[in-house]
Amino acid sequence: MRTLLAWATALQVLSLPCLSHSRPTADGGFPPLLDATLADLRLGLDSELFTSVDLVSAYIERILEVNTVLKAVTEINPDALLIASERDAERRAGIDPAKQPLHGIPILLKNNIATKDEMNNTAGSYALLGAKVPEDSTIAAKLRKAGAIILGKANMSQWAASRELVNHEGWSAHGGQAVGAYFPLQNPRGSSSGSAVSASIGLAWAAVGTDTGGSILLPGHANNVVGFRPTVGLTSRYLVIPFSERQDTVGTLTRTVKDAAYLMQAMVGPDKRDNYTDAIPFDEPPDYVAACTDSGLRGKRLGVSRNAMAADIDPTAKTDPEAFEKALDVLRAAGAEIIDDVDLPCALTLPDDNQGQGPSFSVVAAVFSIVGADFLSDLPTKYLNLLKENPNNISSVRELREFTRDSPLEGFPRFDTGSWDNYLKVGINNTAPSYWSNVTAITEFLGPMCLTGALEKHNLDAMVLPTPHSVLMASGLGLPVVSVPLGRSPDDTPIIKSDQGSLILSAPNGPFGIAFSGPAFSEEKLFAMAYDFEQRMNVRPTIKPFISPKTELAQVVRKRCVGDSRDSCGKAFK
């Protein structure tokens, strides 16, 4: 495996000569990479102010600056600079960036989204180190077709947080312990931890993650970025290491809503190798980017549930209650109608009297049973059995558990296998009658009796909640949610430690988000509402990380241009 430190040399070896038509603006024109949007990067590339090689070089240097502390990135693509040079050549040959807005733009993928190249795809485990897939995942293939540069793999909670009973969020044996950048020892949340941290502090333009039960939404909420969880089936999961086929979905972590729209636009669509995409209700996807207008909230009906917000599920949801109330005022001012105090009875458990539907049970326990049965069934059939090379010959969850408990690299017993132990003890797969009875009960309770029932009863376009309160309902039903930065924890916020490990869950300066949750395949409407809200609030730039890289594009271009005799390189620095 190539180490990140090897790139210090690679950057010098693969530098390219300056383009002869750089046209810097009066202020130099180089966007600060902490907050750079696709529009910023597109303008710089298309005006030849900098190249894709410059951009990749800058991001790699930024990763090297902070990764020993933050551990957000597991691997850098050893071919990234060569691919960038190819993209530069394609633009010089006349590629139309209007038709390929992601052309030449570096993106990170969560380390469970397979690529057929020199990178590993391990879900954070040494069990899959060196394994080879037959081809790119559908997501990777779509991004390459769109002209994006896959810069590397982002760290994650190991096996998408399926391994432990009480999860060490952001930790994987292969990647180490990722931490957030907004206060010391910040829990980055999981499982798309590295993707969120990387997007937040500009280690790439954007990152792709997966969400089973909050794995995009909670990292987005905690890391001051937009987390977009699409409807299950809108994006293909082919050659994405599975957790639960009923709940897994591939989505985005970006610095802005419009950037999420651009990235989602490139990834959505049917795939014959993932039958859940058969449910997509359109032949051509809506124009998510065009939906991002300043009138997206006008005339919308938005529900707020006070009883859902009263549930004590996450201290980061209540660090600044006034911020949520101010957000409702912004929504009203934008022309939305707020339907307050919508009853959502699906906080954590079914009531004792459940109208003859069988024994009362915990919603969390039922979901746990469903995803466990999916994991036992899907990991072998939808990933392990498809591998062309499988160095440790792992073909089942039981064999994976044995490897994990026996290998000193996997951190057992400090990092336990409690969830797998329980899945194997119960021993049901996703064709068992008890599996389907749980699916039926959860779908009814979270749906008609709760979220979808409320949407229909009140004729709502979406529910609006602090992000942690949106997770259970949407993930249990496979519905879409977008989380948008809303604020930061006040300076007098008490420090709250995570359940496991030494990380801090809540502290001063901790970002938090607000979520818009809608019915299946309502992404176009969610983009419209979230964008309008984001533009009116403009919260993200006001929340500063306590650690972030210093390397900027201007430095990289200057370094490349030292000794160049042409005037074009010097113009940016006069």
Buried (B, 14 or more C-beta within 10 A) or exposed (E): EBEBEEBEEBBEEBBBEBBEEBEBEEEBBBBEBBEBBBBBBBBBBBBBBBBBBBBBBBBBBBBBBBBEEBBBBBBBBBBBBBBBBBBBEBBEEEBEBEEBBBBBBBBBBBBBBBBBBEBBBBBBBBBBBEBBBEBBBBBBBBBBEBBBBBBBBBBBBBBBBBBBEEBBBBBBBBBBBBBBBBBBBBBBBBBBBBBBBBBBBBBBBBBBBBBBBBBBBBBBBBBBBBBBBBBBBBBBBBBBBBBBBBBBBBBBBBBBBBBBBBBBBBBBBBBEBBEBBEBBEEEEBBEBBEBBEEEBBEEBBBBBBEEBBEBEBBBBBBBBEEBBEBBBEBBEEBEBBBBEEBBBBBBEBBEEEBEEBEEEBEBBEBBBBBBBBBBBBBBBEBBBEBBEEBEBEBBBBBBBBBBBBEBEEBBBEEBBBEBBBEBBEBEBBBEBEEBEBBBEBBBBBBBEBBBBBBBEEBEBBBBBBBBBBBBBBBBBBBBBBBBBBBBBBEEEBEBBBBEBBEBBBBBBBBBBBBBBBBBBBBBBBBBBBBBBBBBBBEBBEEBEBEBBBEBBBBBBBBBBBEEEEEEBBBBBEE
